[in-house]
Amino acid sequence: LEEDHETKETTHARVRDVYEKAVSNLPPSSTEKQYWKRYIYLWINYAIYEELTARDLHRASMVYETCLNLIPHAKFSFAKVWIYAAKLHVRRRDLQSARKLFGKAIGLCGKETIFTEYIALELALGEIDRCRTLYTQYLKAMPHNCTAWKRYAELEHSVGESERTRAIYELAISQPALDMPEMLWKGYIDFEIGECENEHARKLYERLLDRTGHVKVWISFAQFEGTVAVGGEGGLQSCRKIFQRAYQQLKEEGMKEERVLLLDAWRVLEKDRGDAKSISEVETKMPRRVKRKRMKLDADGNELGWEEYFDYHFPDDQGAASSNLKILEMAAKWEKLQKNVSNSSDDDSSSDESDDE
């Protein structure tokens, strides 16, 4: 309200007095962060007022400094305040103070946004070595963070350091715990493909398949082999071999829905680059979808009622079941034949009796 009614003739004293009274009322607890969330925005608005309205950057910086001194960083911290304060130093053209504040924030707060903002600042300044140092600290604090690993590798790739990029990816995928390993593997494979290192990419696919047999990995591997030599029969044959390997493994593991996805991708390839014979071979593998019912159970094993689901019957999965079906069919035919024979004999005997009469 005081800001809205402030005029050029009046000073900023009344607005500052209101802000000072507001921030003097500390939250009731210094151990629970929830009481500080709204309180922090009083300080942020105060600093924004000093910078944009009062045009006093030094005083705005002092506001942030006072706020940071009040926060019990041993219990919790606010990355937003650290970042705003550091960016204010940048706008004041005081890079040394901004770097010191970011460094202090890493020690006292250590949140991911602190690292990303500090790295973005150094990258904008072209300080690649400083970025490398920051990424090293970042990954020591959060070795499970795949996004950080990938960005570090992309940084090295952007400056033409292919060997460094490869070493970072190798170190990343060797970590015992990762939050999104599929992103790292994809980035590593795409990097090798971009470097025209097809053999390296092929080895990476094989290493990945040793860890996981996910159908998407198989499809990606097959599509890669198909694009290595586009238009050549060798690339197409390698692609088909990958599809055949994948199909056989998924069949052994009993993964029906994954086999359907694989066959769909295989059929698309054959329609695009194959001939009528190869398309027909894939078509014969396609399953028949059957609607079935099963009992739905809760977490404790209690029955909740029947539910419908779709099952897939593959032609090459019949085996003993198909032979049993054939036996039953033959038995049914034999029984039907016997009935026909008995019916015909009864008709003959009845006709003979009528002739005798």
Short mmCIF file of the C-alpha atoms (twelve columns), coordinates in Angstrom:
data_MODEL
# 
_entry.id   MODEL 
# 
loop_
_atom_site.group_PDB 
_atom_site.id 
_atom_site.type_symbol 
_atom_site.label_atom_id 
_atom_site.label_alt_id 
_atom_site.label_comp_id 
_atom_site.label_asym_id 
_atom_site.label_seq_id 
_atom_site.Cartn_x 
_atom_site.Cartn_y 
_atom_site.Cartn_z 
_atom_site.pdbx_PDB_model_num 
ATOM 1   C CA . LEU A 1   0.000   0.000    0.000   1 
ATOM 2   C CA . GLU A 2   2.797   2.415    0.869   1 
ATOM 3   C CA . GLU A 3   4.526   1.535    -2.423  1 
ATOM 4   C CA . ASP A 4   1.378   2.227    -4.432  1 
ATOM 5   C CA . HIS A 5   0.869   5.653    -2.846  1 
ATOM 6   C CA . GLU A 6   4.519   6.635    -2.981  1 
ATOM 7   C CA . THR A 7   5.237   9.752    -5.052  1 
ATOM 8   C CA . LYS A 8   8.374   11.390   -6.316  1 
ATOM 9   C CA . GLU A 9   8.135   14.044   -3.593  1 
ATOM 10  C CA . THR A 10  8.084   11.517   -0.769  1 
ATOM 11  C CA . THR A 11  11.068  9.545    0.358   1 
ATOM 12  C CA . HIS A 12  11.404  5.754    0.631   1 
ATOM 13  C CA . ALA A 13  11.544  5.956    4.418   1 
ATOM 14  C CA . ARG A 14  7.921   4.975    5.055   1 
ATOM 15  C CA . VAL A 15  8.086   1.928    2.785   1 
ATOM 16  C CA . ARG A 16  11.359  0.803    4.307   1 
ATOM 17  C CA . ASP A 17  9.918   1.309    7.788   1 
ATOM 18  C CA . VAL A 18  7.009   -1.013   6.964   1 
ATOM 19  C CA . TYR A 19  9.345   -3.668   5.559   1 
ATOM 20  C CA . GLU A 20  11.615  -3.401   8.607   1 
ATOM 21  C CA . LYS A 21  8.692   -3.883   10.981  1 
ATOM 22  C CA . ALA A 22  7.488   -6.865   8.952   1 
ATOM 23  C CA . VAL A 23  10.813  -8.713   8.839   1 
ATOM 24  C CA . SER A 24  11.424  -8.063   12.519  1 
ATOM 25  C CA . ASN A 25  8.675   -10.557  13.354  1 
ATOM 26  C CA . LEU A 26  10.621  -13.802  13.140  1 
ATOM 27  C CA . PRO A 27  8.819   -17.125  12.623  1 
ATOM 28  C CA . PRO A 28  7.837   -18.955  15.834  1 
ATOM 29  C CA . SER A 29  10.128  -21.937  15.170  1 
ATOM 30  C CA . SER A 30  13.697  -22.102  13.919  1 
ATOM 31  C CA . THR A 31  13.532  -25.849  13.215  1 
ATOM 32  C CA . GLU A 32  10.473  -26.145  10.977  1 
ATOM 33  C CA . LYS A 33  10.810  -24.820  7.447   1 
ATOM 34  C CA . GLN A 34  7.104   -24.384  6.818   1 
ATOM 35  C CA . TYR A 35  6.973   -21.327  9.103   1 
ATOM 36  C CA . TRP A 36  9.746   -19.640  7.105   1 
ATOM 37  C CA . LYS A 37  8.381   -20.055  3.584   1 
ATOM 38  C CA . ARG A 38  6.172   -16.959  3.613   1 
ATOM 39  C CA . TYR A 39  8.551   -15.020  5.823   1 
ATOM 40  C CA . ILE A 40  11.341  -15.368  3.256   1 
ATOM 41  C CA . TYR A 41  9.221   -13.622  0.616   1 
ATOM 42  C CA . LEU A 42  9.071   -10.519  2.808   1 
ATOM 43  C CA . TRP A 43  12.837  -10.253  2.456   1 
ATOM 44  C CA . ILE A 44  12.729  -11.015  -1.273  1 
ATOM 45  C CA . ASN A 45  10.079  -8.342   -1.907  1 
ATOM 46  C CA . TYR A 46  12.062  -5.937   0.238   1 
ATOM 47  C CA . ALA A 47  15.198  -6.513   -1.859  1 
ATOM 48  C CA . ILE A 48  13.258  -6.233   -5.124  1 
ATOM 49  C CA . TYR A 49  11.808  -2.914   -3.948  1 
ATOM 50  C CA . GLU A 50  15.267  -1.583   -3.143  1 
ATOM 51  C CA . GLU A 51  16.632  -2.654   -6.520  1 
ATOM 52  C CA . LEU A 52  13.810  -1.749   -8.897  1 
ATOM 53  C CA . THR A 53  12.010  1.082    -7.168  1 
ATOM 54  C CA . ALA A 54  14.574  2.745    -4.937  1 
ATOM 55  C CA . ARG A 55  17.375  1.967    -7.401  1 
ATOM 56  C CA . ASP A 56  19.715  1.225    -4.511  1 
ATOM 57  C CA . LEU A 57  21.587  -1.946   -5.474  1 
ATOM 58  C CA . HIS A 58  23.914  -1.761   -2.499  1 
ATOM 59  C CA . ARG A 59  21.016  -1.614   -0.061  1 
ATOM 60  C CA . ALA A 60  19.279  -4.499   -1.889  1 
ATOM 61  C CA . SER A 61  22.433  -6.548   -1.502  1 
ATOM 62  C CA . MET A 62  22.505  -5.758   2.214   1 
ATOM 63  C CA . VAL A 63  18.889  -6.920   2.505   1 
ATOM 64  C CA . TYR A 64  19.784  -10.309  1.020   1 
ATOM 65  C CA . GLU A 65  22.839  -10.562  3.247   1 
ATOM 66  C CA . THR A 66  20.809  -9.878   6.383   1 
ATOM 67  C CA . CYS A 67  18.220  -12.430  5.319   1 
ATOM 68  C CA . LEU A 68  20.863  -15.097  4.760   1 
ATOM 69  C CA . ASN A 69  22.349  -14.423  8.183   1 
ATOM 70  C CA . LEU A 70  18.967  -15.018  9.814   1 
ATOM 71  C CA . ILE A 71  18.211  -18.367  8.136   1 
ATOM 72  C CA . PRO A 72  19.267  -21.368  10.310  1 
ATOM 73  C CA . HIS A 73  21.240  -23.129  7.565   1 
ATOM 74  C CA . ALA A 74  22.122  -26.015  9.879   1 
ATOM 75  C CA . LYS A 75  18.430  -26.969  9.880   1 
ATOM 76  C CA . PHE A 76  17.304  -25.879  6.412   1 
ATOM 77  C CA . SER A 77  18.052  -23.346  3.736   1 
ATOM 78  C CA . PHE A 78  16.469  -21.604  0.756   1 
ATOM 79  C CA . ALA A 79  18.259  -21.913  -2.584  1 
ATOM 80  C CA . LYS A 80  16.068  -19.164  -4.027  1 
ATOM 81  C CA . VAL A 81  17.551  -16.527  -1.692  1 
ATOM 82  C CA . TRP A 82  21.128  -17.608  -2.422  1 
ATOM 83  C CA . ILE A 83  20.519  -17.445  -6.190  1 
ATOM 84  C CA . TYR A 84  18.763  -14.068  -6.094  1 
ATOM 85  C CA . ALA A 85  21.528  -12.598  -3.977  1 
ATOM 86  C CA . ALA A 86  24.277  -13.947  -6.272  1 
ATOM 87  C CA . LYS A 87  22.529  -12.708  -9.418  1 
ATOM 88  C CA . LEU A 88  22.242  -9.272   -7.848  1 
ATOM 89  C CA . HIS A 89  26.037  -9.231   -7.487  1 
ATOM 90  C CA . VAL A 90  26.281  -10.123  -11.181 1 
ATOM 91  C CA . ARG A 91  24.025  -7.197   -12.083 1 
ATOM 92  C CA . ARG A 92  26.296  -5.008   -9.958  1 
ATOM 93  C CA . ARG A 93  29.206  -6.333   -12.065 1 
ATOM 94  C CA . ASP A 94  30.807  -7.876   -8.997  1 
ATOM 95  C CA . LEU A 95  31.635  -11.372  -10.229 1 
ATOM 96  C CA . GLN A 96  34.024  -12.104  -7.389  1 
ATOM 97  C CA . SER A 97  31.319  -11.546  -4.774  1 
ATOM 98  C CA . ALA A 98  28.845  -13.609  -6.829  1 
ATOM 99  C CA . ARG A 99  31.286  -16.518  -7.016  1 
ATOM 100 C CA . LYS A 100 32.005  -16.325  -3.291  1 
ATOM 101 C CA . LEU A 101 28.308  -16.349  -2.521  1 
ATOM 102 C CA . PHE A 102 27.672  -19.320  -4.822  1 
ATOM 103 C CA . GLY A 103 30.562  -21.173  -3.204  1 
ATOM 104 C CA . LYS A 104 29.171  -20.470  0.254   1 
ATOM 105 C CA . ALA A 105 25.744  -21.600  -0.935  1 
ATOM 106 C CA . ILE A 106 27.179  -24.929  -2.110  1 
ATOM 107 C CA . GLY A 107 28.642  -25.487  1.341   1 
ATOM 108 C CA . LEU A 108 25.610  -24.411  3.389   1 
ATOM 109 C CA . CYS A 109 22.727  -25.304  1.079   1 
ATOM 110 C CA . GLY A 110 24.070  -27.751  -1.526  1 
ATOM 111 C CA . LYS A 111 20.867  -28.012  -3.539  1 
ATOM 112 C CA . GLU A 112 20.853  -28.942  -7.204  1 
ATOM 113 C CA . THR A 113 19.627  -25.515  -8.338  1 
ATOM 114 C CA . ILE A 114 22.664  -23.896  -6.739  1 
ATOM 115 C CA . PHE A 115 24.979  -26.007  -8.889  1 
ATOM 116 C CA . THR A 116 22.997  -25.512  -12.088 1 
ATOM 117 C CA . GLU A 117 22.781  -21.730  -11.689 1 
ATOM 118 C CA . TYR A 118 26.463  -21.410  -10.827 1 
ATOM 119 C CA . ILE A 119 27.447  -23.567  -13.810 1 
ATOM 120 C CA . ALA A 120 25.150  -21.556  -16.086 1 
ATOM 121 C CA . LEU A 121 26.881  -18.369  -14.947 1 
ATOM 122 C CA . GLU A 122 30.379  -19.704  -15.600 1 
ATOM 123 C CA . LEU A 123 29.311  -21.173  -18.926 1 
ATOM 124 C CA . ALA A 124 27.890  -17.814  -20.014 1 
ATOM 125 C CA . LEU A 125 31.265  -16.294  -19.148 1 
ATOM 126 C CA . GLY A 126 33.090  -18.981  -21.154 1 
ATOM 127 C CA . GLU A 127 34.908  -20.370  -18.106 1 
ATOM 128 C CA . ILE A 128 35.048  -24.028  -19.147 1 
ATOM 129 C CA . ASP A 129 37.623  -25.027  -16.543 1 
ATOM 130 C CA . ARG A 130 35.499  -23.554  -13.771 1 
ATOM 131 C CA . CYS A 131 32.511  -25.468  -15.161 1 
ATOM 132 C CA . ARG A 132 34.502  -28.695  -15.012 1 
ATOM 133 C CA . THR A 133 35.422  -28.032  -11.389 1 
ATOM 134 C CA . LEU A 134 31.808  -27.324  -10.519 1 
ATOM 135 C CA . TYR A 135 30.567  -30.448  -12.278 1 
ATOM 136 C CA . THR A 136 33.122  -32.474  -10.325 1 
ATOM 137 C CA . GLN A 137 31.769  -31.097  -7.045  1 
ATOM 138 C CA . TYR A 138 28.206  -31.517  -8.293  1 
ATOM 139 C CA . LEU A 139 28.695  -35.187  -9.124  1 
ATOM 140 C CA . LYS A 140 30.559  -35.901  -5.906  1 
ATOM 141 C CA . ALA A 141 27.531  -34.613  -4.020  1 
ATOM 142 C CA . MET A 142 24.975  -36.322  -6.289  1 
ATOM 143 C CA . PRO A 143 26.562  -39.268  -8.143  1 
ATOM 144 C CA . HIS A 144 23.114  -40.715  -8.900  1 
ATOM 145 C CA . ASN A 145 22.016  -37.652  -10.892 1 
ATOM 146 C CA . CYS A 146 21.916  -38.720  -14.546 1 
ATOM 147 C CA . THR A 147 20.976  -35.230  -15.725 1 
ATOM 148 C CA . ALA A 148 24.200  -33.840  -14.276 1 
ATOM 149 C CA . TRP A 149 26.285  -36.590  -15.902 1 
ATOM 150 C CA . LYS A 150 24.636  -36.002  -19.256 1 
ATOM 151 C CA . ARG A 151 25.088  -32.222  -19.124 1 
ATOM 152 C CA . TYR A 152 28.732  -32.629  -18.170 1 
ATOM 153 C CA . ALA A 153 29.279  -34.949  -21.125 1 
ATOM 154 C CA . GLU A 154 27.439  -32.555  -23.447 1 
ATOM 155 C CA . LEU A 155 29.656  -29.723  -22.228 1 
ATOM 156 C CA . GLU A 156 32.803  -31.649  -23.154 1 
ATOM 157 C CA . HIS A 157 31.295  -32.630  -26.478 1 
ATOM 158 C CA . SER A 158 30.423  -29.005  -27.242 1 
ATOM 159 C CA . VAL A 159 34.081  -28.003  -26.906 1 
ATOM 160 C CA . GLY A 160 35.259  -30.887  -29.100 1 
ATOM 161 C CA . GLU A 161 36.608  -33.135  -26.330 1 
ATOM 162 C CA . SER A 162 35.390  -36.509  -27.594 1 
ATOM 163 C CA . GLU A 163 37.669  -38.595  -25.395 1 
ATOM 164 C CA . ARG A 164 36.648  -36.657  -22.303 1 
ATOM 165 C CA . THR A 165 33.004  -37.124  -23.264 1 
ATOM 166 C CA . ARG A 166 33.459  -40.866  -23.673 1 
ATOM 167 C CA . ALA A 167 35.280  -41.114  -20.329 1 
ATOM 168 C CA . ILE A 168 32.488  -39.227  -18.551 1 
ATOM 169 C CA . TYR A 169 29.827  -41.509  -20.020 1 
ATOM 170 C CA . GLU A 170 31.821  -44.586  -19.038 1 
ATOM 171 C CA . LEU A 171 32.201  -43.295  -15.492 1 
ATOM 172 C CA . ALA A 172 28.509  -42.440  -15.368 1 
ATOM 173 C CA . ILE A 173 27.154  -45.835  -16.430 1 
ATOM 174 C CA . SER A 174 29.480  -47.567  -13.971 1 
ATOM 175 C CA . GLN A 175 27.759  -45.913  -10.993 1 
ATOM 176 C CA . PRO A 176 25.998  -48.418  -8.718  1 
ATOM 177 C CA . ALA A 177 22.808  -46.341  -8.450  1 
ATOM 178 C CA . LEU A 178 21.319  -43.978  -11.045 1 
ATOM 179 C CA . ASP A 179 17.961  -42.242  -11.127 1 
ATOM 180 C CA . MET A 180 17.482  -42.415  -14.923 1 
ATOM 181 C CA . PRO A 181 20.041  -44.824  -16.421 1 
ATOM 182 C CA . GLU A 182 18.131  -45.135  -19.712 1 
ATOM 183 C CA . MET A 183 18.801  -41.448  -20.394 1 
ATOM 184 C CA . LEU A 184 22.538  -41.933  -19.925 1 
ATOM 185 C CA . TRP A 185 22.715  -44.993  -22.165 1 
ATOM 186 C CA . LYS A 186 20.720  -43.280  -24.877 1 
ATOM 187 C CA . GLY A 187 22.943  -40.193  -24.680 1 
ATOM 188 C CA . TYR A 188 26.081  -42.336  -24.844 1 
ATOM 189 C CA . ILE A 189 24.827  -44.334  -27.834 1 
ATOM 190 C CA . ASP A 190 23.669  -41.205  -29.664 1 
ATOM 191 C CA . PHE A 191 27.076  -39.652  -29.046 1 
ATOM 192 C CA . GLU A 192 28.885  -42.636  -30.596 1 
ATOM 193 C CA . ILE A 193 26.515  -42.639  -33.565 1 
ATOM 194 C CA . GLY A 194 27.093  -38.918  -34.020 1 
ATOM 195 C CA . GLU A 195 30.837  -39.567  -33.996 1 
ATOM 196 C CA . CYS A 196 30.300  -42.251  -36.709 1 
ATOM 197 C CA . GLU A 197 31.693  -44.860  -34.310 1 
ATOM 198 C CA . ASN A 198 29.218  -47.562  -35.291 1 
ATOM 199 C CA . GLU A 199 31.249  -50.370  -33.780 1 
ATOM 200 C CA . HIS A 200 31.369  -48.577  -30.433 1 
ATOM 201 C CA . ALA A 201 27.615  -48.014  -30.591 1 
ATOM 202 C CA . ARG A 202 27.066  -51.692  -31.403 1 
ATOM 203 C CA . LYS A 203 29.133  -52.747  -28.381 1 
ATOM 204 C CA . LEU A 204 27.171  -50.351  -26.187 1 
ATOM 205 C CA . TYR A 205 23.914  -51.942  -27.319 1 
ATOM 206 C CA . GLU A 206 25.266  -55.382  -26.452 1 
ATOM 207 C CA . ARG A 207 26.412  -54.172  -23.027 1 
ATOM 208 C CA . LEU A 208 23.028  -52.625  -22.397 1 
ATOM 209 C CA . LEU A 209 21.243  -55.831  -23.408 1 
ATOM 210 C CA . ASP A 210 23.354  -57.714  -20.874 1 
ATOM 211 C CA . ARG A 211 21.823  -55.497  -18.189 1 
ATOM 212 C CA . THR A 212 18.272  -55.276  -19.472 1 
ATOM 213 C CA . GLY A 213 16.326  -57.083  -22.153 1 
ATOM 214 C CA . HIS A 214 13.713  -54.372  -22.587 1 
ATOM 215 C CA . VAL A 215 11.888  -54.554  -25.886 1 
ATOM 216 C CA . LYS A 216 12.570  -50.878  -26.652 1 
ATOM 217 C CA . VAL A 217 16.305  -51.546  -26.475 1 
ATOM 218 C CA . TRP A 218 15.961  -54.423  -28.920 1 
ATOM 219 C CA . ILE A 219 13.899  -52.307  -31.320 1 
ATOM 220 C CA . SER A 220 16.361  -49.422  -31.115 1 
ATOM 221 C CA . PHE A 221 19.272  -51.795  -31.728 1 
ATOM 222 C CA . ALA A 222 17.561  -53.300  -34.772 1 
ATOM 223 C CA . GLN A 223 16.691  -49.877  -36.174 1 
ATOM 224 C CA . PHE A 224 20.300  -48.803  -35.675 1 
ATOM 225 C CA . GLU A 225 21.549  -51.796  -37.646 1 
ATOM 226 C CA . GLY A 226 19.045  -50.969  -40.369 1 
ATOM 227 C CA . THR A 227 20.323  -47.403  -40.695 1 
ATOM 228 C CA . VAL A 228 24.030  -48.238  -40.673 1 
ATOM 229 C CA . ALA A 229 23.888  -49.312  -44.312 1 
ATOM 230 C CA . VAL A 230 20.659  -47.906  -45.678 1 
ATOM 231 C CA . GLY A 231 19.811  -49.499  -48.979 1 
ATOM 232 C CA . GLY A 232 22.327  -52.278  -48.500 1 
ATOM 233 C CA . GLU A 233 21.360  -55.899  -48.003 1 
ATOM 234 C CA . GLY A 234 23.975  -56.324  -45.270 1 
ATOM 235 C CA . GLY A 235 22.346  -53.742  -43.010 1 
ATOM 236 C CA . LEU A 236 18.916  -55.259  -43.568 1 
ATOM 237 C CA . GLN A 237 20.148  -58.764  -42.791 1 
ATOM 238 C CA . SER A 238 21.803  -57.556  -39.570 1 
ATOM 239 C CA . CYS A 239 18.580  -55.833  -38.620 1 
ATOM 240 C CA . ARG A 240 16.602  -59.041  -39.165 1 
ATOM 241 C CA . LYS A 241 19.063  -61.029  -37.066 1 
ATOM 242 C CA . ILE A 242 18.570  -58.600  -34.169 1 
ATOM 243 C CA . PHE A 243 14.803  -58.936  -34.471 1 
ATOM 244 C CA . GLN A 244 15.099  -62.731  -34.522 1 
ATOM 245 C CA . ARG A 245 17.350  -62.722  -31.439 1 
ATOM 246 C CA . ALA A 246 14.972  -60.428  -29.626 1 
ATOM 247 C CA . TYR A 247 11.931  -62.487  -30.570 1 
ATOM 248 C CA . GLN A 248 13.532  -65.700  -29.371 1 
ATOM 249 C CA . GLN A 249 14.611  -64.194  -26.045 1 
ATOM 250 C CA . LEU A 250 11.238  -62.603  -25.365 1 
ATOM 251 C CA . LYS A 251 9.588   -65.893  -26.259 1 
ATOM 252 C CA . GLU A 252 11.740  -67.778  -23.764 1 
ATOM 253 C CA . GLU A 253 10.904  -65.224  -21.080 1 
ATOM 254 C CA . GLY A 254 7.168   -65.501  -21.824 1 
ATOM 255 C CA . MET A 255 6.704   -61.773  -22.477 1 
ATOM 256 C CA . LYS A 256 3.720   -61.682  -24.802 1 
ATOM 257 C CA . GLU A 257 2.914   -57.974  -25.008 1 
ATOM 258 C CA . GLU A 258 6.570   -57.145  -25.616 1 
ATOM 259 C CA . ARG A 259 6.658   -59.679  -28.456 1 
ATOM 260 C CA . VAL A 260 3.663   -57.967  -30.037 1 
ATOM 261 C CA . LEU A 261 5.479   -54.606  -29.922 1 
ATOM 262 C CA . LEU A 262 8.561   -56.206  -31.427 1 
ATOM 263 C CA . LEU A 263 6.600   -57.841  -34.230 1 
ATOM 264 C CA . ASP A 264 4.858   -54.559  -35.038 1 
ATOM 265 C CA . ALA A 265 8.218   -52.804  -35.402 1 
ATOM 266 C CA . TRP A 266 9.575   -55.720  -37.417 1 
ATOM 267 C CA . ARG A 267 6.572   -55.644  -39.755 1 
ATOM 268 C CA . VAL A 268 7.002   -51.893  -40.315 1 
ATOM 269 C CA . LEU A 269 10.622  -52.502  -41.323 1 
ATOM 270 C CA . GLU A 270 9.719   -55.283  -43.737 1 
ATOM 271 C CA . LYS A 271 6.946   -53.229  -45.336 1 
ATOM 272 C CA . ASP A 272 9.384   -50.377  -45.816 1 
ATOM 273 C CA . ARG A 273 12.431  -52.281  -47.059 1 
ATOM 274 C CA . GLY A 274 11.507  -55.945  -47.441 1 
ATOM 275 C CA . ASP A 275 9.682   -57.997  -50.042 1 
ATOM 276 C CA . ALA A 276 6.454   -60.001  -50.065 1 
ATOM 277 C CA . LYS A 277 8.153   -63.130  -48.735 1 
ATOM 278 C CA . SER A 278 9.760   -61.405  -45.747 1 
ATOM 279 C CA . ILE A 279 6.507   -59.603  -44.924 1 
ATOM 280 C CA . SER A 280 4.654   -62.908  -45.037 1 
ATOM 281 C CA . GLU A 281 7.168   -64.512  -42.666 1 
ATOM 282 C CA . VAL A 282 6.563   -61.808  -40.078 1 
ATOM 283 C CA . GLU A 283 2.816   -61.926  -40.597 1 
ATOM 284 C CA . THR A 284 2.763   -65.646  -39.793 1 
ATOM 285 C CA . LYS A 285 4.283   -64.860  -36.394 1 
ATOM 286 C CA . MET A 286 1.579   -62.351  -35.463 1 
ATOM 287 C CA . PRO A 287 -0.609  -63.563  -32.578 1 
ATOM 288 C CA . ARG A 288 -4.356  -63.921  -32.235 1 
ATOM 289 C CA . ARG A 289 -5.902  -61.720  -29.551 1 
ATOM 290 C CA . VAL A 290 -8.329  -63.496  -27.229 1 
ATOM 291 C CA . LYS A 291 -10.563 -61.967  -24.554 1 
ATOM 292 C CA . ARG A 292 -10.472 -63.820  -21.244 1 
ATOM 293 C CA . LYS A 293 -11.573 -63.429  -17.635 1 
ATOM 294 C CA . ARG A 294 -9.600  -63.634  -14.426 1 
ATOM 295 C CA . MET A 295 -10.188 -63.011  -10.746 1 
ATOM 296 C CA . LYS A 296 -9.003  -59.596  -9.590  1 
ATOM 297 C CA . LEU A 297 -7.230  -59.587  -6.222  1 
ATOM 298 C CA . ASP A 298 -6.304  -56.759  -3.884  1 
ATOM 299 C CA . ALA A 299 -2.986  -56.280  -2.106  1 
ATOM 300 C CA . ASP A 300 -4.000  -58.701  0.650   1 
ATOM 301 C CA . GLY A 301 -5.083  -61.422  -1.774  1 
ATOM 302 C CA . ASN A 302 -8.813  -60.929  -1.313  1 
ATOM 303 C CA . GLU A 303 -11.034 -61.523  -4.330  1 
ATOM 304 C CA . LEU A 304 -12.560 -58.377  -5.839  1 
ATOM 305 C CA . GLY A 305 -14.465 -59.938  -8.717  1 
ATOM 306 C CA . TRP A 306 -13.886 -60.991  -12.294 1 
ATOM 307 C CA . GLU A 307 -12.198 -58.737  -14.822 1 
ATOM 308 C CA . GLU A 308 -11.690 -59.079  -18.553 1 
ATOM 309 C CA . TYR A 309 -8.284  -58.957  -20.178 1 
ATOM 310 C CA . PHE A 310 -6.740  -59.700  -23.550 1 
ATOM 311 C CA . ASP A 311 -4.386  -62.602  -24.045 1 
ATOM 312 C CA . TYR A 312 -2.253  -63.375  -27.095 1 
ATOM 313 C CA . HIS A 313 -1.947  -66.746  -28.782 1 
ATOM 314 C CA . PHE A 314 1.173   -67.038  -30.924 1 
ATOM 315 C CA . PRO A 315 1.294   -69.631  -33.696 1 
ATOM 316 C CA . ASP A 316 4.724   -70.870  -32.654 1 
ATOM 317 C CA . ASP A 317 3.719   -71.164  -28.987 1 
ATOM 318 C CA . GLN A 318 1.180   -73.951  -29.549 1 
ATOM 319 C CA . GLY A 319 3.540   -76.927  -29.109 1 
ATOM 320 C CA . ALA A 320 2.004   -79.613  -26.917 1 
ATOM 321 C CA . ALA A 321 -1.181  -77.612  -26.562 1 
ATOM 322 C CA . SER A 322 -1.789  -77.727  -30.306 1 
ATOM 323 C CA . SER A 323 -1.151  -81.471  -30.429 1 
ATOM 324 C CA . ASN A 324 -3.634  -81.991  -27.586 1 
ATOM 325 C CA . LEU A 325 -6.162  -79.918  -29.469 1 
ATOM 326 C CA . LYS A 326 -5.637  -82.044  -32.556 1 
ATOM 327 C CA . ILE A 327 -6.235  -85.224  -30.523 1 
ATOM 328 C CA . LEU A 328 -9.439  -83.775  -29.115 1 
ATOM 329 C CA . GLU A 329 -10.559 -82.756  -32.565 1 
ATOM 330 C CA . MET A 330 -9.882  -86.253  -33.904 1 
ATOM 331 C CA . ALA A 331 -11.756 -87.789  -30.963 1 
ATOM 332 C CA . ALA A 332 -14.715 -85.508  -31.616 1 
ATOM 333 C CA . LYS A 333 -14.718 -86.440  -35.298 1 
ATOM 334 C CA . TRP A 334 -14.522 -90.150  -34.434 1 
ATOM 335 C CA . GLU A 335 -17.423 -89.795  -31.985 1 
ATOM 336 C CA . LYS A 336 -19.474 -87.963  -34.576 1 
ATOM 337 C CA . LEU A 337 -18.673 -90.631  -37.154 1 
ATOM 338 C CA . GLN A 338 -19.753 -93.383  -34.755 1 
ATOM 339 C CA . LYS A 339 -23.034 -91.625  -34.151 1 
ATOM 340 C CA . ASN A 340 -23.622 -91.343  -37.863 1 
ATOM 341 C CA . VAL A 341 -22.859 -95.051  -38.328 1 
ATOM 342 C CA . SER A 342 -25.213 -96.062  -35.510 1 
ATOM 343 C CA . ASN A 343 -27.941 -93.813  -36.867 1 
ATOM 344 C CA . SER A 344 -27.596 -95.304  -40.336 1 
ATOM 345 C CA . SER A 345 -27.722 -98.873  -38.946 1 
ATOM 346 C CA . ASP A 346 -30.873 -98.034  -36.984 1 
ATOM 347 C CA . ASP A 347 -32.484 -96.662  -40.133 1 
ATOM 348 C CA . ASP A 348 -31.612 -99.872  -42.061 1 
ATOM 349 C CA . SER A 349 -33.063 -102.121 -39.380 1 
ATOM 350 C CA . SER A 350 -36.295 -100.138 -39.197 1 
ATOM 351 C CA . SER A 351 -36.680 -100.292 -42.990 1 
ATOM 352 C CA . ASP A 352 -36.165 -104.090 -42.953 1 
ATOM 353 C CA . GLU A 353 -38.900 -104.525 -40.334 1 
ATOM 354 C CA . SER A 354 -41.325 -102.490 -42.416 1 
ATOM 355 C CA . ASP A 355 -40.582 -104.696 -45.488 1 
ATOM 356 C CA . ASP A 356 -41.282 -107.880 -43.519 1 
ATOM 357 C CA . GLU A 357 -44.679 -106.581 -42.474 1 
# 
